[in-house]
Amino acid sequence: MDTLALFGISVAFSFAAWGVVTARYLWPKLRILPQRDALRSLLTLHAFRFVGLAFLVPGVVGPDLPAAFARPAAYGDLGAAILGLLALAVLATSWGLAVVWLFNLWGAVDLLYGFSHGLFGVGLSPGSLGAGFFLITVIVPLLLITHGLTFRLLLERPLSQTRRG
């Protein structure tokens, strides 16, 4: 079977599996928490986005991984990790939600750009990812789903605000 097809199947199954985990276990717990507590849980997961720096490590990725993919993916993830940690640090402040918005927009666009740029921009060969294959096929779908949950939490008004007006 073609490696690009195997890559696509892996990504699709990962979205399906993480979708089930999200629907059964994550969202039922997050939706009953106060908004900032739920956001704190999701931000903590994204603090590990520094792992994307692995795209710059020879031996972790193949020697033919295009730098035009590796550099933006690695540094975009590092930026998301920094913004996620900053958002965690200031979440309780008056401007905490603004930083969460910044993190979530940056992080979601970074992942979507990486997918589209990798497949359509540089014609990424899945085999060139080396062990990084598992970052994209296992971790990225979870991160994209949790970005969606974060957008949902940000767009829903906290219960106390809904009652007031």
N, C-alpha and C positions, 0 to 999 in steps of 0.2 A: 504494500500500500504506500502511496505517496506520503512523504514526511509532512508536507503541509496539511494534508487531510488528517493525518494522525494528530497533528498539533491542534487543528480545529476541533476534532472530536474530543481531545483532552480538555480544551477550554470549555466546550459546551457541557461536558459532563461535570466539570468543576462548578460551573454556574448552577447546574441542576442540583448538585449535592449541597453546595453552600446555600442555595435557595431553600432547600428542605431544612437545613440546620437553622437558617434564619427564621423561617416561618414557624418552626416547631419550638425552638429554644431561645433564640435571641430576641426577636421582636416581642413575644409575649411578656418577657421580663422587662425589656426596655420601655415599653409603652406605659407601664404602670409606675415607673419611676418619675420623680420630678425631672423636668427638662434638663437641667444642668447636670444632674447625676447620670442620666442616660447618656448625655453628650460626653461626660467624663469617661465613661466606659469605652465608648467608641474611639475617643482621642487616645486613650492608653494603648489600644491596639495599633493605631497609626504611628505611635512613637517609635515603633520598630521599622519604619520605612527606610532607615539608614541601611538596611540589608541590601537595598538596590545598588549600593556601591560595589557589590560583588560583580556587577557588569564590567567593572574596570580591572578586575583581578585576573591576570593570566593563569590558566589552569582551572579556574572556576568556569570560565567561558572559553569557547574555542578561539584559536588564533585568528580565524577569519570573521569574527563578529565585527560588523562595521562600526567604526568609531562614531559615525554619524547617528547610530542608534544608541550605542553604549553610553556615551557622554551625557546626552540629554536625559536618558532614562536614569542613570546613576545620580546625577546632580538634581534632577527634578524630585527624585525620591528623598534625597537628603534635605532639600528645601521643604518637602512635606513633613518630614520628621521634625525639623526645627520649628516649623509653624505649629505642628501638632503639640509639641512640648510647650511652646509659648502659649498656645490656647489653653492647655491644661493649667499653666501657671497663673493665668489671668482670668480664668473662667468665672470666678466669683466676683469680679469687678464689674463696674458699669459698662466697660467696653469689651468684656469677655466674649459676648456673642458676636461682636464684629470681627474679632480675631478668629473665632470658629468659622465664620463665613469665609474669611480670607483663606484659612487653611483648607476648607472643604472645596472651594472653587479651584484653588491651586492644585490640590491633590487629585481631584477628579479629572481636571483638564490634563494634568501630567500623565495619568494612566491612559486616558483615551488617546492622547497625542502619541504616546509610546506604541500603543496597538496600531493605530493608523499609519504612523510614520514607519514603523518597523515592517509592516506588511506591504504598504503601498509606496512609501517614500524611498526606502533603501532596499526593498525586496529581500527582507530578512529570511535567511534559511534557518528553520528551527534547529537543525543540527549544529549551527554555529553558536547556539546559546550554551552548549555544554550543560553543566549542572544548573545554569540559569533557566533552563527549560522549565524546571519545577517552580521557579519564582513566578513565571508568567502563567503557567497552567494551573497552579494550585493557589498561590497567594493573591495574585492580581484579581481574580474573580471575587474573592472574599473582600478585598479592599474596595472594589467598585460597589459591591452590594452594601457595604457599610457606609460608603459615601452617600448612597441613596437613602439609607436610614438617617444619616445625619441631616441631609436636606429635608427629609420629612419632619424630623424633630425641630429643625429651625423654622420651618414654615408653619408648623402648628403652634398656636398660641398656648402658653401654659394655662392650665385650668383656672388658676387664680385670676389671670388677666381676662379670660373669657367671661367669668362671672361678673366682673366689674363693668364690662362695657361692650 
